Amino acid sequence: MSRSVRLVPAAAAVLALALTGTACGGGVHGTPGGAGVRDPYFPKAGNGGYDVGHYALTLDYTPATRHLTGTAVITARATQDLSAFDLDLSGLHVDAVTVDGRDARVSRAGQELTVRPHDDLPRGRTFRTTVRYSGTPHTLTDPDGSAEGWLPTADGALGLGEPVGSMAWFPGNHHPSDKAAYDITVTVPEGLQAVSNGELTSVSTHGGRTGYHWHTPEPMASYVAMVAIGHFDIARTKGPDGLPVLTAVDRTQARASAKVLAKLPEIIKWEEDTFGPYPFSSAGATVAGPDDAGYALETQTRPVFPGAPETGTLVHELAHQWYGDSVTPRSWRDMWLNEGFATYAQWLWQEDHGGDSAQKTFMHYYDGDDDALWAYPPAKPPGAAHISDSPVYERGAMVLHKIRQKVGDEAFFALLRGWAAVHRHGSADTADFTAYVEKQAPGKDFTEIWRDWLYGDGKPAHP
């Protein structure tokens, strides 16, 4: 009886890859991934050629010296044959870089860290890049003048990212179009706390330093990743259907914050009823000192507030968990899909809780004398310095109210829930939204709304 070896198709493919060297990248002739993704307002943000699936960040910070030591393990998939790729990193010293365990060559130009792996990476290949870095992380200034990046505080620090500040404390693909899961471990001097996104999975103390490990399983844009280091009162409660809720409150703000934070489960339940199921596996809030940032930010699962928030602000930032964090703008031009929705959530909360109706609020803005509201249309901010101005917020909310007037309440609230469901954990732009509205409301003509309210210059002639 003779014996012969017959390769099944899968085994044959593996053997062919091994013979050609493609499986390890040796036979691939790639090209460099792009530096930047051509965002209309932040053209250097993000990078081409790969898609990140997971960040594992290990940070060690000493507030007294403001020294940060970090290791970022970035698991990504090549979307083209790659000879090199870029990461965004501002400041900090790069100590070593490896790709799949092998030393990689690196060069730097501004915020661009260019990595050249030992072998070219074939399209579809999942690869792991490890960057070890250290130094004093710095604070960046937004085009609108606000501070982001790494903000030293009286007893610690605050790491915030919108729009591009996260590159001040870890390397990555820093554009909202590329989202990933995160594990963030922060080690600080014993006695301090370190707070981040998601769920606190472990705390350990060794040699006078305490490490806090936070896990975010759902996709997250880097601009809503955060770290807060300081003296916090940390409390755990339950939200709707047993949702874990964790709040971290700067001890100087504990008394002032208690009453409003007690409303968290009620607000989440109301927003679930209005927008659909809460999109993440945990929720909460971080209350920093009033001088630490100067603005609230919708950091995923645990928004950051500069001191005790008002109820309306809490409603706004929690609404971003659906609109902005789960459904993320594809580019920074689409910011009204974040801020218009979260602002309209405030109008709806007032309407449902004994305040002005959304119609009355709409007319208040339409009849007001704030010329800045009509300076530009929500979908076309004139530049990076204007993506957080009132046309994006209030006029963006007015667009949603016009849609509500057009389709009626039943269809409108179905639209809100449907939009959040269709693009859950993804990215979308304004064209996606207008197409979705038109598909869900056949027979309705939205031409005037898009022309005059969403894209039109100046104040529309009729409310």
C-alpha positions in Angstrom: 0.0 0.0 0.0 1.6 3.3 -1.1 1.2 6.5 0.8 1.0 10.0 -0.6 0.5 13.4 1.0 -2.4 15.4 -0.2 -2.6 19.0 1.1 -6.0 20.4 1.9 -6.5 23.9 0.4 -5.8 25.7 3.8 -2.6 23.7 4.4 -1.5 24.3 0.9 -2.0 28.0 1.3 0.1 28.0 4.5 2.9 26.1 2.8 2.8 28.5 -0.1 3.0 31.5 2.3 5.9 29.9 4.1 7.8 29.2 0.8 7.3 32.7 -0.5 8.0 34.5 2.7 4.7 36.3 2.6 3.5 35.0 6.0 6.4 36.8 7.7 6.4 39.8 5.4 9.7 38.9 3.8 8.3 38.7 0.3 6.1 41.7 0.5 7.1 45.0 -1.1 5.0 47.6 0.8 4.8 51.3 0.7 4.7 53.7 3.7 1.3 54.4 5.3 0.1 58.0 5.0 1.0 60.6 7.6 -2.4 62.0 8.4 -5.9 61.0 7.1 -6.6 64.4 5.4 -9.0 65.6 8.0 -10.3 69.0 6.8 -9.3 70.7 10.1 -6.5 68.6 11.5 -4.7 67.2 8.4 -1.8 65.7 10.4 -4.1 63.8 12.7 -4.3 60.1 12.3 -2.4 57.9 9.9 -3.0 55.7 6.9 -2.3 52.1 6.2 -3.5 50.3 9.3 -6.5 50.0 11.7 -5.9 49.8 15.4 -7.9 47.1 17.3 -6.4 47.5 20.9 -4.2 49.7 23.0 -2.5 48.4 26.1 -1.1 51.4 27.9 1.1 51.1 31.0 1.8 54.5 32.5 3.9 55.4 35.6 3.6 59.0 36.8 5.1 61.0 39.6 3.4 64.3 40.2 6.2 65.8 42.2 8.6 65.5 39.2 6.0 65.5 36.5 7.8 62.5 35.0 5.9 60.0 32.9 7.2 56.6 31.9 5.0 54.7 29.4 4.7 51.6 27.4 2.2 51.4 24.6 1.4 48.0 23.0 -0.7 48.8 19.9 -2.3 45.8 18.1 -3.4 46.8 14.6 -4.2 45.3 11.2 -2.5 46.4 8.0 -4.9 47.8 5.4 -2.3 47.8 2.7 1.2 46.3 2.2 3.3 48.4 4.6 7.0 49.2 4.5 6.5 51.9 7.2 3.7 53.5 9.2 3.3 56.6 11.4 2.1 57.1 14.9 1.1 60.5 16.4 3.1 61.5 19.4 3.8 65.0 20.6 6.8 65.5 22.8 8.2 62.7 25.1 11.3 60.7 24.4 11.0 57.5 22.5 13.3 54.9 24.2 12.6 51.8 22.0 10.2 50.5 19.4 9.6 46.9 18.3 7.1 45.4 15.8 6.2 41.8 16.6 9.1 41.6 19.0 11.8 42.7 16.5 13.5 46.1 16.8 12.2 48.7 14.4 13.9 51.8 13.0 12.2 55.0 13.9 12.4 58.7 12.9 10.5 61.7 14.1 9.3 64.9 12.5 7.0 67.1 14.6 4.1 64.9 15.9 4.9 62.1 13.4 6.7 59.1 14.7 7.6 56.9 11.6 8.2 53.2 12.3 10.0 51.0 9.8 9.5 47.3 10.8 12.2 44.7 10.1 10.0 43.2 7.4 7.3 44.7 5.3 3.8 44.0 6.6 1.3 42.4 4.1 -2.2 43.7 3.8 -4.5 42.0 6.3 -1.7 41.1 8.7 -2.3 41.8 12.4 0.8 43.1 14.0 1.9 44.4 17.4 3.9 47.5 17.9 5.5 48.3 21.3 6.7 51.8 22.1 8.6 52.6 25.2 8.7 56.3 26.0 9.4 58.7 28.8 9.7 62.4 29.8 7.5 65.3 30.9 4.2 65.3 29.0 3.1 68.7 27.9 -0.1 70.7 27.6 -1.3 71.5 24.1 -3.3 74.6 23.2 -6.3 74.0 20.9 -6.9 76.3 17.9 -9.7 77.8 20.0 -7.4 78.6 22.9 -8.4 75.8 25.3 -5.9 73.5 27.0 -5.7 69.8 26.4 -3.2 67.0 26.4 -1.5 66.5 29.9 -2.7 69.1 32.4 -0.8 69.1 35.7 -3.1 69.7 38.7 -2.5 70.6 42.4 -2.1 67.0 43.4 -1.8 65.0 40.1 -2.7 65.4 36.5 -5.5 65.2 34.0 -5.0 63.7 30.5 -7.6 64.9 28.0 -7.8 64.5 24.3 -10.3 66.5 22.3 -9.4 67.0 19.6 -5.8 65.9 19.4 -4.5 66.1 22.9 -4.1 62.4 23.5 -0.9 62.3 21.5 0.7 64.2 24.4 0.6 61.1 26.6 0.5 58.1 24.4 1.4 57.2 20.7 -1.4 56.2 18.5 -3.6 56.7 15.5 -5.2 59.8 16.9 -8.2 60.5 14.7 -11.9 59.7 15.6 -12.2 57.5 12.5 -10.0 54.8 14.1 -11.5 53.4 17.3 -10.2 50.6 19.5 -10.5 48.7 22.8 -8.3 49.9 25.6 -6.5 48.6 28.7 -4.9 51.4 30.7 -2.8 50.7 33.8 -1.6 53.8 35.7 0.8 53.6 38.6 1.1 56.5 41.0 2.6 57.2 44.4 0.7 55.3 47.1 -2.2 57.5 48.5 -3.1 58.9 45.1 -5.8 57.5 42.8 -5.7 57.0 39.1 -9.0 57.0 37.2 -9.6 56.2 33.5 -12.3 54.8 31.2 -14.3 51.7 31.5 -14.2 49.3 34.4 -11.6 49.2 37.3 -10.4 45.6 37.2 -7.6 45.6 39.7 -5.7 47.7 42.2 -2.3 46.6 43.5 0.3 48.3 45.7 4.1 47.5 45.8 7.0 49.4 47.0 5.1 52.6 47.8 3.3 52.8 44.4 -0.2 51.8 43.5 -1.3 50.6 40.1 -4.9 50.9 38.7 -5.9 48.8 35.8 -8.9 50.0 33.7 -10.5 48.0 30.9 -12.7 49.4 28.1 -13.9 46.5 25.9 -16.0 48.6 23.4 -14.4 50.6 20.6 -13.2 54.1 21.8 -11.8 57.1 19.9 -8.6 58.3 21.4 -9.9 61.8 22.0 -12.3 60.5 24.6 -9.7 58.4 26.4 -8.7 60.0 29.7 -6.6 59.7 32.8 -7.2 61.6 36.1 -4.6 61.4 38.9 -5.2 62.9 42.3 -7.1 62.4 45.6 -10.6 61.2 44.7 -13.5 59.7 46.5 -14.5 56.7 44.5 -18.0 55.3 44.8 -19.7 52.4 43.1 -23.5 52.2 42.5 -25.8 50.6 40.0 -27.7 52.1 37.1 -30.6 50.7 35.1 -30.6 46.9 34.8 -27.6 46.6 37.1 -25.3 48.8 35.0 -22.1 49.4 37.0 -21.7 53.1 37.8 -18.4 54.4 39.2 -17.9 58.1 40.2 -14.5 59.6 41.1 -14.8 63.0 42.8 -12.0 65.3 43.7 -12.2 65.4 47.5 -12.6 69.2 47.5 -15.7 68.8 45.4 -17.3 65.9 47.2 -20.0 67.8 49.1 -20.9 70.1 46.2 -21.2 67.1 43.8 -23.2 64.7 45.9 -26.7 65.9 45.0 -26.3 66.1 41.2 -24.3 62.8 40.9 -27.2 61.1 42.7 -29.2 61.8 39.6 -26.9 59.6 37.4 -29.1 56.5 37.4 -32.3 58.6 36.7 -30.6 60.5 33.8 -29.2 57.3 32.3 -32.7 55.7 32.5 -34.3 58.7 30.8 -31.7 58.7 28.1 -32.1 55.0 27.5 -35.9 55.6 27.1 -35.2 58.4 24.7 -32.1 57.3 22.7 -32.1 53.5 23.1 -30.0 51.0 25.2 -27.0 52.5 26.9 -24.1 51.6 24.5 -21.4 50.6 27.0 -20.8 48.1 29.8 -20.2 50.7 32.5 -21.0 54.4 33.3 -20.1 57.1 35.7 -18.4 60.5 36.0 -15.1 62.1 37.0 -15.3 65.4 38.9 -12.0 67.2 38.9 -11.0 70.4 40.6 -12.7 73.6 39.2 -9.4 74.9 37.9 -8.0 71.7 36.4 -9.5 72.0 32.9 -12.1 74.7 32.6 -14.5 72.6 30.5 -16.5 69.4 30.7 -15.6 66.6 28.3 -17.5 63.5 27.2 -14.7 61.0 28.0 -16.1 57.6 27.3 -18.1 56.0 30.1 -16.9 58.6 32.6 -17.3 62.2 31.5 -14.9 64.7 33.1 -16.4 67.9 34.8 -14.5 70.9 36.2 -16.0 70.9 39.6 -19.6 69.9 40.5 -21.7 69.9 37.3 -25.1 71.4 36.8 -27.9 68.9 35.9 -28.0 70.1 32.3 -24.3 69.6 31.8 -24.5 66.1 33.2 -27.4 65.4 30.8 -25.3 66.8 27.9 -22.2 64.8 28.6 -24.0 61.6 29.3 -26.0 62.0 26.0 -22.6 62.1 24.3 -22.2 58.4 25.2 -24.7 57.7 22.4 -23.8 60.6 20.1 -20.1 61.2 19.9 -18.7 58.3 21.9 -20.6 55.3 20.4 -21.6 57.1 17.1 -18.3 59.0 16.5 -17.8 61.7 13.9 -15.9 60.5 10.9 -14.0 63.8 10.7 -13.8 66.9 12.8 -16.1 68.7 10.3 -18.9 66.5 11.6 -18.8 67.8 15.2 -22.4 69.0 15.1 -23.4 65.3 15.1 -21.9 65.3 18.6 -22.8 68.7 20.0 -26.1 69.3 18.3 -27.4 66.0 19.6 -26.1 66.5 23.1 -27.5 70.1 23.2 -30.9 68.9 22.0 -30.8 66.2 24.7 -30.7 69.1 27.2 -33.7 70.7 25.5 -35.6 67.4 25.7 -34.7 66.9 29.4 -36.1 70.4 30.2 -39.2 69.6 28.2 -39.8 66.4 30.1 -38.9 67.8 33.6 -41.1 70.9 34.0 -39.0 73.3 32.0 -39.4 75.1 28.7 -40.5 73.0 25.7 -38.0 72.4 23.0 -40.1 74.6 20.8 -39.9 77.5 23.2 -36.1 77.0 23.5 -35.8 76.9 19.7 -37.7 80.2 19.4 -35.6 81.7 22.2 -32.5 81.2 20.0 -34.2 82.2 16.8 -35.6 85.4 18.2 -32.4 86.3 20.1 -29.8 88.8 19.2 -26.8 86.6 19.3 -25.3 87.1 15.8 -22.6 84.6 16.6 -25.2 81.8 16.3 -25.6 82.6 12.6 -21.9 83.1 11.8 -21.7 79.8 9.9 -23.8 76.7 9.3 -23.4 73.7 11.7 -22.1 71.4 9.0 -19.5 73.8 7.7 -17.4 75.4 10.5 -14.9 77.7 8.8 -11.8 76.2 10.6 -10.4 74.2 13.5 -10.8 77.1 15.9 -14.6 77.1 15.4 -15.7 73.4 15.8 -16.9 74.2 19.3 -18.7 77.4 18.7 -22.4 78.0 19.2 -23.5 77.3 15.6 -22.2 73.7 16.1 -24.1 73.4 19.5 -27.3 75.4 19.4 -27.8 75.7 15.7 -27.0 72.0 15.4 -29.8 71.4 17.9 -32.1 73.6 15.9 -31.5 71.4 12.8 -32.8 68.4 14.9 -35.8 70.4 16.0 -36.7 71.3 12.4 -36.5 67.5 11.6 -38.9 66.9 14.5 -41.3 69.5 13.2 -41.2 67.9 9.7 -41.7 64.3 10.7 -43.6 64.5 14.0 -42.7 63.2 17.4 -43.2 59.4 16.9 -41.0 59.3 13.8 -38.5 61.7 15.2 -37.8 59.8 18.4 -37.6 56.6 16.3 -35.0 58.4 14.2 -32.9 59.3 17.3 -33.0 55.7 18.5 -32.4 54.3 15.0 -29.4 56.5 14.3 -27.7 55.5 17.5 -28.4 51.8 16.8 -27.4 51.7 13.1 -24.0 53.3 13.8 -23.4 51.9 17.3 -19.6 51.7 18.0 -18.9 53.1 14.6 -18.1 56.4 12.8 -20.5 58.4 10.6 -20.6 61.8 8.9 -23.2 64.3 8.0 -23.9 62.8 4.6 -24.7 59.5 6.4 -27.1 61.3 8.7 -29.0 63.1 6.0 -29.3 59.9 3.9 -30.5 58.1 7.0 -33.2 60.7 7.7 -34.4 60.7 4.2 -34.6 56.9 4.1 -36.5 56.7 7.3 -39.0 59.4 6.3 -39.9 58.6 2.7 -42.2 61.2 1.1 -40.9 64.0 3.2 -38.9 66.8 1.6 -35.9 67.9 3.6 -34.4 70.2 1.0 -35.1 73.4 2.9 -33.8 72.0 6.2 -30.5 70.9 4.7 -30.2 74.0 2.5 -31.1 76.7 5.0 -30.5 75.2 8.5 -27.7 72.6 8.1 -25.6 74.1 5.3 -26.9 77.6 4.7 -25.2 80.8 5.5 -26.9 83.3 7.8 -30.2 83.2 9.7 -33.0 81.4 7.8 -35.9 83.7 6.9 -38.5 81.6 8.7 -38.3 79.6 12.0 
